[in-house]
Amino acid sequence: MIEELLPETVVTVEAYGHEDADTPLYPEEEALIARAVAKRRREFAVVRSCARRAMEKLGVPPRPILPGERGAPGWPAGLAGSMTHCDGYCAAALVRAADLASVGIDAEVHGPLPEGVLPSVSLPAEAERLRRLAAEHPGVHWDRLLFSAKESVYKAWFPLTGKWLDFMEADIEITADGRFRADLLVPGPLVRDRRLGHFDGRWTAARGLVATAVAVPHG
């Protein structure tokens, strides 16, 4: 799912269900989740297995992937990447930093957001656009898709800025053709002396999931 949303320079690895559930962790990783519940331990291990397989595809020796500030994964020098997991699905996307400035991915179970959540994650203009999309294309849970898009935007934003991006600080317009645009409502990151005002992304819905991805170019 994720691969079709990203440029060819990005390597993606996915796992469904309990695939790779017995993947061993590095001691440093094991120490982080020693007291976690079984579900958390499984997702933590599987998504790192995906990431290490992506490293191998890029010719980079596998290594521990430890969370840094705000939980962002720490990648080897020269790589940019993102990870995601939800019930029954894990994925990692990696790219050489020379090819992209940043990448963000997210996957969610394709169902409506819990009642009362949408107002806390959407701007009024976004909510209105979602109502129109829902009327025209009722087969998609557009509220869940918006949430996923905001997660992907944040994951692409944070490595470039080291700052938090609130749900209300990006205005996302989703289109039915599988694309979205996130207009940044705060000063955007500098990429090669150019301040970005928006991120472009893509989305898909299949196999009971919605997935979104953002790739930030250098130019």
C-alpha positions as a printed Julia matrix, in Angstrom:
219×3 Matrix{Float64}:
   0.0     0.0    0.0
   2.64    2.52   1.02
   4.93    1.85  -1.93
   2.43    3.14  -4.49
   2.22    6.47  -2.65
   5.91    7.36  -2.73
   8.62    8.12  -5.32
  10.69    5.24  -6.7
  13.71    6.4   -4.69
  11.93    5.4   -1.47
  12.27    1.8   -0.28
   9.23    0.46   1.57
   8.67   -2.79   3.48
   5.3    -3.87   4.85
   4.06   -6.65   7.12
   0.49   -7.85   7.58
  -1.04   -9.7   10.51
   1.49  -11.59  12.64
   4.16  -11.64   9.94
   7.65  -11.19  11.45
   6.13  -11.26  14.95
   9.06  -13.29  16.31
  11.74  -10.92  15.02
  14.47  -10.47  17.66
  15.3    -7.03  18.96
  18.63   -5.47  19.81
  19.31   -5.28  23.56
  18.88   -1.5   23.52
  15.46   -1.88  21.93
  14.44   -4.72  24.21
  15.18   -2.57  27.24
  12.72    0.07  26.02
   9.73   -2.26  25.95
  10.61   -4.75  28.68
   7.42   -3.88  30.56
   5.15   -3.29  27.56
   2.05   -5.36  26.87
   2.26   -8.08  24.23
   0.54   -6.06  21.48
   2.92   -3.13  21.93
   5.95   -5.44  21.96
   4.8    -7.16  18.76
   4.2    -3.92  16.85
   7.48   -2.45  18.1
   9.39   -5.5   16.85
   7.61   -5.95  13.53
   7.9    -2.34  12.42
  11.62   -2.42  13.21
  11.99   -5.61  11.24
  10.42   -3.76   8.29
  12.83   -0.86   8.76
  15.9    -3.1    8.93
  14.85   -4.92   5.77
  14.53   -1.52   4.1
  18.05   -0.64   5.3
  19.38   -3.83   3.72
  17.72   -2.93   0.41
  19.58    0.39   0.53
  22.86   -1.35   1.32
  22.96   -0.05   4.9
  23.89   -2.52   7.68
  20.97   -3.14  10.07
  21.21   -1.41  13.43
  19.04   -0.56  16.45
  16.29    1.97  15.81
  15.8     3.92  19.0
  13.17    6.62  19.55
  14.51   10.1   20.0
  12.76   13.36  20.83
   8.97   12.98  20.76
   9.41    9.36  19.77
  10.83   10.06  16.3
  12.97    7.12  15.13
  16.71    7.65  14.96
  17.99    6.69  11.51
  21.56    6.03  10.39
  23.4     9.04   8.98
  22.48    9.66   5.37
  18.96    8.21   5.61
  15.52    9.71   6.09
  12.52    7.62   6.9
   9.26    6.97   8.66
   7.43    4.06  10.3
   3.8     3.29  11.03
   1.76    0.54  12.63
  -1.88   -0.2   13.39
  -3.89   -3.35  14.06
  -2.71   -5.97  11.57
  -0.29   -3.78   9.63
   3.23   -2.34   9.95
   5.35   -0.49   7.42
   8.62    1.39   7.08
   9.79    3.76   4.35
  13.44    4.75   3.92
  15.24    6.93   1.42
  18.73    8.32   1.04
  18.82   11.85   2.39
  20.41   12.99  -0.86
  17.21   12.01  -2.7
  14.55   13.49  -0.41
  14.56   15.98   2.43
  12.02   14.03   4.46
   9.29   11.4    4.29
   6.26   10.66   6.45
   3.89    7.7    6.34
   0.84    6.63   8.32
  -1.7     3.8    8.21
  -4.96    3.47  10.11
  -7.73    0.93  10.32
 -10.39    2.14   7.87
 -13.2     3.12  10.18
 -14.74    6.32  11.52
 -12.97    8.32  14.18
 -14.43    7.97  17.67
 -17.27   10.39  18.34
 -16.04   13.83  19.3
 -12.51   13.42  17.95
 -12.91   15.17  14.58
 -13.47   18.67  16.04
 -10.23   18.34  18.01
  -8.13   17.47  14.96
  -9.74   19.5   12.15
 -10.18   23.1   11.17
 -13.71   24.28  10.28
 -12.76   24.51   6.6
 -11.41   20.96   6.67
 -14.56   19.63   8.32
 -16.71   21.3    5.66
 -14.65   19.77   2.86
 -14.97   16.36   4.49
 -18.76   16.72   4.53
 -18.76   17.37   0.8
 -16.46   14.42   0.12
 -18.61   12.14   2.25
 -21.71   13.12   0.3
 -20.01   12.45  -3.04
 -17.97    9.38  -2.04
 -19.6     7.66   0.96
 -17.38    4.58   0.74
 -14.41    6.35   2.4
 -14.16    7.34   6.06
 -12.84   10.8    5.28
 -12.44   11.79   8.93
 -10.04    8.9    9.5
  -8.22    9.77   6.29
  -7.75   13.37   7.43
  -6.35   12.16  10.74
  -3.9     9.89   8.91
  -2.84   12.68   6.56
  -2.1    14.95   9.52
   0.02   12.19  11.08
   2.03   11.82   7.85
   2.5    15.58   7.61
   3.79   15.71  11.18
   6.19   12.81  10.6
   7.62   14.62   7.56
   7.71   17.96   9.38
   9.43   17.01  12.62
  12.81   15.81  11.24
  13.1    19.1    9.35
  12.24   21.38  12.27
  12.59   19.48  15.56
   9.35   21.17  16.58
   5.83   20.05  17.37
   3.15   20.71  14.71
  -0.35   20.96  16.11
  -3.32   19.46  14.28
  -4.62   23.0   13.77
  -1.36   24.28  12.23
  -1.82   22.55   8.88
  -4.85   22.98   6.63
  -5.24   19.8    4.58
  -7.33   19.59   1.43
  -7.97   16.01   0.32
  -9.1    15.2   -3.21
 -10.9    12.09  -4.37
  -8.12   11.25  -6.85
  -5.82   10.05  -4.07
  -3.94   13.25  -3.32
  -3.85   15.89  -0.62
  -2.14   19.22   0.04
  -1.21   20.46   3.49
  -0.87   24.24   3.72
   1.32   25.06   6.71
  -0.22   27.76   8.91
   3.05   28.4   10.74
   6.47   29.19   9.2
   7.53   26.11   7.28
  10.9    24.37   7.39
  13.91   25.63   5.47
  15.06   23.17   2.83
  18.2    24.3    1.03
  17.47   27.94   1.88
  13.88   27.69   0.63
  11.08   27.99   3.17
   8.32   25.53   2.43
   4.74   26.68   2.66
   3.04   23.37   2.02
   3.53   19.61   1.74
   2.02   17.42  -0.96
   0.83   13.91  -0.17
  -1.0    10.89  -1.52
  -3.49    8.44  -0.01
  -5.12    5.09  -0.63
  -7.8     2.94   0.97
  -7.63   -0.87   0.61
  -7.6    -4.09   2.63
  -9.49   -2.48   5.48
  -6.88    0.26   5.89
  -6.26    3.85   4.89
  -2.69    4.91   4.24
  -1.12    8.3    3.59
   2.37    9.43   2.65
   4.27   12.69   2.26
   7.56   13.03   0.39
   9.4    16.34   0.77
  11.8    17.09  -2.11
  14.94   19.17  -1.83
  14.12   21.36  -4.79
